[in-house]
Amino acid sequence: MQAKESKRLEPGLETVALSDLPREAQTTYRLILAGGPFPHRQDGVVFGNRERILPVKARGWYHEYTVKTPGSRDRGARRMVCGGNPATRPDICFYTDDHYASFKQVR
């Protein structure tokens, strides 16, 4: 199963090919498309977009998922944030490796 292709690139955000992301991010993306199972209970929770870096959408449109950080004793700073319905066919996904300070749109 594949995600819906993003309709357009978001202005002001860098893009990154899924194949250029860390292997752990690619694994997380495959888990999103499969509907899990996810390693952390927080995976799949609503992402509030409080930073307002991502395009503004209605609450509940974005969901966040942990991207494993090798050597980290906690969830680390890496996340995949995807938007759309159903969650297993996101309209768009973003990757952050600095705990929401910046994002790259996954293409």
VENJO-V476511 format. One record per residue. N is the residue number from 1. OMEGA is omega in degrees with one decimal (* if undefined). NEAR is the number of other C-alpha atoms within 10 Angstrom. D_CENTER is the distance of its C-alpha to the mean C-alpha in Angstrom with 2 decimals. Layout:
<<N | OMEGA | NEAR | D_CENTER> <N | OMEGA | NEAR | D_CENTER>>
This chain:
<<1 | 179.7 | 8 | 16.85> <2 | 176.2 | 11 | 14.63> <3 | 171.9 | 17 | 12.10> <4 | 179.2 | 12 | 13.99> <5 | 178.9 | 12 | 14.34> <6 | -178.0 | 14 | 13.21> <7 | -178.4 | 8 | 16.51> <8 | 176.0 | 9 | 16.51> <9 | 179.9 | 13 | 15.08> <10 | -179.4 | 14 | 14.53> <11 | 176.8 | 9 | 17.49> <12 | 178.6 | 9 | 17.30> <13 | 173.8 | 15 | 13.89> <14 | 174.5 | 13 | 14.08> <15 | 177.4 | 16 | 12.71> <16 | 175.4 | 15 | 12.12> <17 | 177.8 | 10 | 12.94> <18 | -178.4 | 16 | 10.95> <19 | 178.2 | 11 | 14.29> <20 | 177.7 | 11 | 14.41> <21 | 175.5 | 13 | 11.46> <22 | -179.6 | 13 | 12.82> <23 | -179.6 | 13 | 13.89> <24 | 177.5 | 15 | 11.97> <25 | 177.3 | 24 | 8.54> <26 | 177.2 | 16 | 10.30> <27 | 178.8 | 13 | 11.52> <28 | 179.5 | 21 | 8.38> <29 | 177.7 | 25 | 7.48> <30 | 177.4 | 16 | 11.15> <31 | 177.8 | 16 | 11.16> <32 | -179.3 | 24 | 8.83> <33 | -179.7 | 16 | 11.37> <34 | -177.4 | 15 | 14.14> <35 | 178.4 | 14 | 13.49> <36 | 6.4 | 14 | 13.75> <37 | -177.9 | 10 | 15.63> <38 | -175.9 | 15 | 13.22> <39 | -177.3 | 14 | 14.87> <40 | -178.6 | 12 | 14.34> <41 | 179.4 | 10 | 15.65> <42 | -178.3 | 13 | 13.08> <43 | 179.7 | 20 | 10.25> <44 | 179.4 | 20 | 9.70> <45 | 179.3 | 13 | 11.38> <46 | 175.4 | 17 | 11.37> <47 | -173.6 | 16 | 9.69> <48 | 179.5 | 16 | 12.82> <49 | -179.4 | 18 | 11.98> <50 | 179.8 | 9 | 15.24> <51 | -179.6 | 9 | 14.83> <52 | 175.2 | 10 | 15.05> <53 | 179.1 | 13 | 13.32> <54 | 177.1 | 19 | 11.14> <55 | -178.9 | 9 | 13.50> <56 | 178.0 | 12 | 15.33> <57 | 178.1 | 13 | 14.88> <58 | 178.1 | 8 | 16.66> <59 | -179.3 | 11 | 15.69> <60 | -178.8 | 13 | 13.89> <61 | 179.7 | 19 | 12.06> <62 | 173.1 | 25 | 8.60> <63 | -176.8 | 23 | 7.38> <64 | -177.6 | 21 | 5.71> <65 | 179.4 | 26 | 6.08> <66 | 170.0 | 23 | 8.25> <67 | -176.3 | 26 | 8.58> <68 | 176.2 | 21 | 12.37> <69 | -179.4 | 17 | 14.42> <70 | 178.1 | 9 | 17.80> <71 | -179.8 | 7 | 20.67> <72 | 179.4 | 9 | 18.92> <73 | 174.8 | 7 | 20.77> <74 | -177.6 | 8 | 18.08> <75 | 179.5 | 15 | 14.30> <76 | -173.8 | 16 | 14.23> <77 | -173.3 | 16 | 12.23> <78 | 179.8 | 19 | 9.20> <79 | 168.1 | 24 | 5.77> <80 | 177.8 | 27 | 2.15> <81 | -177.7 | 28 | 2.53> <82 | 179.9 | 27 | 4.44> <83 | 177.4 | 21 | 8.13> <84 | 179.8 | 17 | 11.37> <85 | -6.0 | 12 | 13.78> <86 | -177.1 | 12 | 14.17> <87 | -179.0 | 18 | 10.82> <88 | 175.4 | 21 | 11.88> <89 | -175.8 | 19 | 12.28> <90 | 174.5 | 22 | 9.52> <91 | -174.5 | 18 | 11.10> <92 | 176.5 | 21 | 8.37> <93 | 178.8 | 23 | 4.84> <94 | 179.2 | 22 | 4.54> <95 | 172.8 | 26 | 5.08> <96 | 175.3 | 18 | 7.60> <97 | -178.3 | 18 | 10.48> <98 | 176.1 | 12 | 12.65> <99 | 171.3 | 13 | 11.39> <100 | 177.2 | 19 | 10.51> <101 | 176.9 | 10 | 13.62> <102 | 179.8 | 15 | 12.08> <103 | 169.4 | 22 | 9.15> <104 | 177.1 | 19 | 9.39> <105 | 179.4 | 23 | 8.77> <106 | 178.3 | 21 | 8.27> <107 | * | 16 | 11.60>>
